[in-house]
Amino acid sequence: MLDKKIVKQSLSFSALAVLYVALVAMVMNNAEKLFGQMEDGVLAPIVFLLLLVVSVATMGLLIFGKPLMLYMDGKKRDAVTMVICTVCCLALFIVLLVTAIVVFA
């Protein structure tokens, strides 16, 4: 039986991940309006790679942060359950978003 607290935390971490991805997508989609035209050079790739590093770290914390703490506290089953629940919630969000796009497009 699944622990309701783990499921709720997994759902909230998944929702935060979706919000973060949406925020980054909106910034990237409107980057030229927000920051102006970037000249060809080294600055754009640096900014892009730094954004990638920050995004990977953020997603790592949201998906694996709490499960790692649970694992280190000896709650291995809860840790694995939380990772699985979080990934399943993310997959559910993808299905819901794709369904919304298909229905409303």
Residue pairs with C-beta under 8 A, 6 or more apart in sequence:
2 81
2 85
3 78
3 81
6 78
6 81
6 82
6 85
7 85
9 66
9 82
10 82
10 85
10 86
10 88
10 89
11 85
11 89
13 62
13 63
13 66
13 86
13 89
14 62
14 86
14 89
14 90
14 92
14 93
15 89
15 93
16 62
17 59
17 62
17 63
17 90
18 90
18 93
20 55
20 58
20 59
20 62
24 51
24 55
27 34
38 44
62 86
63 83
63 86
63 87
63 90
64 83
66 82
67 78
67 79
67 80
67 82
67 83
67 86
68 79
70 76
70 78
70 79
70 82
71 79
